[in-house]
Amino acid sequence: MSAQVVIVDYGVGNLFNVRRALALLGYDAVISRDPAEVARAPRVLLPGVGAFEAGMDHLRRYGLSEAVKDAARSGRPVLGICLGMQLLLSESEENGTHRGLDLVPGRVRRFTTPSPEGPVYKIPQIGWNALEHTASSRDWSGTVLDGLPERSFMYFVHSYRVVPADPGVVLASTRYGQDEFCSVLKRDNISGCQFHPERSGEYGLKILENFVTGKS
């Protein structure tokens, strides 16, 4: 029997924490660097920490960028976490302009730098912050956020934020500093979380459970 989830191993993710969280929920997951296994996976989870350029370089080096695209284009569920979510976008401005997987049209941008007259905050954002409904997404049923209340708190670690070309794919937003940014996205069978659900307690585990059980 094949695993319910294949976690993509491209050298820059919290692989074992994610697999441990899925195991805690009772779900079978494998960590794989095999493009064929990723391409045919029932569900693909793309984790990630670190810089966008390095993430894309690693995906290409191991032949995984096309494998993830093949899985996404087949209609099977794909979930990106933290850097993994950012890599789903078209491009990033982190340390220059770099092309992403282009599964979700849009750009990755840095948080707005604090101004002397404005609120005091640090970049990166490190810590707990809340998910909020958007004008176009007041109902989270049937998505990875199914069953979560508005203002559920999640654990974030990031300096950059995703800006989808279509605001309609923004499933939840979060406020930090001078920015209101996309913290969860959904485009067809593709979902992304800017935070770490595997480190976000009960609500984070609920997101992973929703992903595995088809609410994506």
C-alpha positions as CSV (number, residue, x, y, z in Angstrom):
1,M,0.0,0.0,0.0
2,S,1.4,3.4,-0.9
3,A,1.8,6.2,1.6
4,Q,-1.1,8.7,2.0
5,V,1.4,11.6,1.7
6,V,4.8,12.0,0.1
7,I,6.9,14.7,1.8
8,V,9.3,16.2,-0.7
9,D,12.9,16.0,0.4
10,Y,14.9,18.6,-1.4
11,G,17.3,19.4,1.5
12,V,15.8,22.5,3.0
13,G,12.7,21.4,5.1
14,N,11.5,20.4,8.5
15,L,10.9,16.9,7.1
16,F,10.9,14.8,10.2
17,N,8.8,17.2,12.2
18,V,6.1,17.2,9.5
19,R,6.2,13.4,9.3
20,R,6.0,13.1,13.1
21,A,3.0,15.4,13.2
22,L,1.3,13.2,10.5
23,A,2.2,10.1,12.4
24,L,0.7,11.5,15.5
25,L,-2.6,11.9,13.6
26,G,-2.3,8.3,12.4
27,Y,-1.4,8.9,8.8
28,D,1.2,7.2,6.8
29,A,3.8,9.5,5.2
30,V,7.1,8.9,3.5
31,I,10.0,11.3,2.9
32,S,11.2,11.0,-0.7
33,R,13.7,12.5,-3.1
34,D,12.6,10.3,-5.9
35,P,10.9,12.3,-8.7
36,A,8.8,9.4,-9.9
37,E,7.5,8.8,-6.4
38,V,6.7,12.4,-5.9
39,A,5.0,12.7,-9.3
40,R,2.6,9.8,-8.6
41,A,2.0,10.5,-5.0
42,P,-1.6,10.6,-3.8
43,R,-0.8,13.8,-1.9
44,V,2.3,16.0,-2.1
45,L,3.6,18.0,0.9
46,L,6.3,20.6,0.0
47,P,7.9,21.9,3.3
48,G,10.8,24.3,3.4
49,V,12.9,26.7,5.4
50,G,15.5,29.2,4.2
51,A,16.0,31.2,1.1
52,F,13.9,31.0,-2.1
53,E,16.8,30.8,-4.6
54,A,18.4,27.9,-2.7
55,G,15.1,26.1,-2.5
56,M,14.5,26.3,-6.2
57,D,18.1,25.3,-6.9
58,H,17.7,22.2,-4.8
59,L,14.4,21.2,-6.4
60,R,15.9,21.5,-9.8
61,R,19.1,19.6,-8.8
62,Y,17.2,16.6,-7.7
63,G,14.7,16.7,-10.6
64,L,11.9,17.5,-8.2
65,S,10.5,20.8,-9.7
66,E,8.9,19.0,-12.6
67,A,7.7,16.2,-10.4
68,V,5.9,18.6,-8.1
69,K,4.4,20.4,-11.1
70,D,3.3,17.0,-12.6
71,A,1.5,16.1,-9.3
72,A,-0.2,19.5,-9.1
73,R,-1.3,19.4,-12.8
74,S,-2.8,15.9,-12.3
75,G,-5.3,17.4,-9.9
76,R,-3.9,15.6,-6.8
77,P,-3.7,17.7,-3.6
78,V,-0.5,19.7,-3.0
79,L,0.3,21.6,0.2
80,G,3.2,24.0,0.5
81,I,4.5,25.0,4.0
82,C,6.5,28.2,4.7
83,L,9.2,28.4,2.0
84,G,7.3,25.5,0.3
85,M,4.3,27.9,-0.1
86,Q,6.5,30.6,-1.5
87,L,8.0,28.3,-4.1
88,L,4.5,27.7,-5.5
89,L,4.5,31.3,-6.7
90,S,5.8,32.6,-10.1
91,E,8.8,34.5,-8.7
92,S,10.5,36.0,-5.7
93,E,12.4,39.2,-5.1
94,E,14.5,37.7,-2.3
95,N,18.2,38.5,-3.1
96,G,17.3,39.4,-6.7
97,T,14.6,38.0,-8.9
98,H,14.2,34.3,-9.1
99,R,11.7,32.1,-10.8
100,G,9.5,29.7,-8.8
101,L,7.3,26.8,-9.7
102,D,4.6,29.2,-11.2
103,L,1.7,27.0,-10.0
104,V,0.1,30.0,-8.4
105,P,0.7,33.3,-10.3
106,G,2.2,36.0,-8.1
107,R,5.3,37.3,-6.4
108,V,7.1,36.9,-3.1
109,R,8.0,40.2,-1.5
110,R,9.8,41.3,1.7
111,F,7.9,42.7,4.6
112,T,7.8,46.5,4.6
113,T,10.7,48.0,6.5
114,P,9.7,49.8,9.7
115,S,9.7,53.6,9.4
116,P,11.0,55.8,12.3
117,E,7.6,57.3,12.8
118,G,5.6,54.1,12.5
119,P,5.1,51.0,14.7
120,V,8.1,49.1,16.0
121,Y,8.5,45.5,14.8
122,K,11.3,43.2,13.7
123,I,11.9,41.4,10.4
124,P,11.7,38.4,10.3
125,Q,8.4,37.8,12.0
126,I,9.0,35.0,14.5
127,G,6.1,33.9,16.7
128,W,2.4,33.4,16.9
129,N,-0.1,35.4,14.8
130,A,-3.7,35.1,13.8
131,L,-5.5,33.9,10.7
132,E,-8.4,36.2,9.5
133,H,-11.1,35.9,6.9
134,T,-10.8,37.9,3.7
135,A,-13.4,39.8,1.7
136,S,-13.6,36.9,-0.8
137,S,-13.2,34.0,1.6
138,R,-15.6,34.1,4.6
139,D,-16.2,30.3,4.5
140,W,-13.4,27.9,5.1
141,S,-15.5,24.7,4.8
142,G,-14.0,22.1,2.5
143,T,-10.5,23.6,2.6
144,V,-7.4,23.0,4.8
145,L,-8.9,25.5,7.3
146,D,-12.2,23.6,7.6
147,G,-13.3,23.6,11.3
148,L,-10.9,26.3,12.4
149,P,-12.3,29.5,14.0
150,E,-11.3,32.9,12.7
151,R,-8.3,34.2,14.5
152,S,-6.8,30.8,15.1
153,F,-3.1,31.4,16.0
154,M,-0.3,29.8,14.1
155,Y,3.5,29.8,14.4
156,F,5.3,31.9,11.8
157,V,9.0,32.4,10.9
158,H,9.6,34.4,7.8
159,S,10.9,37.7,6.3
160,Y,9.0,37.4,3.0
161,R,5.3,37.2,2.1
162,V,3.4,35.9,-0.9
163,V,1.4,38.3,-3.1
164,P,-0.8,36.3,-5.4
165,A,-1.8,37.9,-8.7
166,D,-5.4,36.9,-8.0
167,P,-6.7,38.1,-4.6
168,G,-9.4,35.4,-4.9
169,V,-6.9,32.7,-4.0
170,V,-6.1,34.2,-0.6
171,L,-7.9,31.9,1.9
172,A,-6.7,33.7,5.0
173,S,-4.8,36.8,5.7
174,T,-2.6,37.9,8.7
175,R,-1.4,41.3,9.8
176,Y,2.3,42.1,10.7
177,G,3.9,45.4,10.9
178,Q,2.6,47.6,8.0
179,D,1.4,44.6,5.9
180,E,-1.6,42.5,5.7
181,F,-0.4,39.4,3.9
182,C,-1.7,36.1,2.5
183,S,-1.1,33.5,5.2
184,V,-3.1,30.7,3.5
185,L,-3.8,30.3,-0.2
186,K,-6.0,27.9,-2.2
187,R,-6.0,27.6,-6.0
188,D,-7.9,24.5,-7.2
189,N,-6.1,21.5,-5.7
190,I,-3.1,23.6,-4.5
191,S,-2.9,25.0,-0.9
192,G,-0.2,26.8,0.9
193,C,0.4,27.9,4.5
194,Q,3.0,30.6,5.3
195,F,3.3,29.3,8.9
196,H,4.4,25.9,10.3
197,P,1.3,23.8,11.0
198,E,3.5,21.1,12.5
199,R,4.6,23.6,15.1
200,S,1.2,25.2,15.7
201,G,-0.5,23.0,18.2
202,E,-4.0,21.6,17.8
203,Y,-5.1,24.0,15.0
204,G,-2.0,23.2,13.0
205,L,-2.6,19.5,13.3
206,K,-6.2,20.1,12.2
207,I,-4.8,21.6,9.0
208,L,-2.7,18.6,8.3
209,E,-5.6,16.3,9.0
210,N,-7.8,18.3,6.6
211,F,-5.2,18.0,3.9
212,V,-4.9,14.2,4.2
213,T,-8.7,13.7,4.4
214,G,-9.3,15.6,1.2
215,K,-10.3,19.0,2.5
216,S,-7.9,21.0,0.3
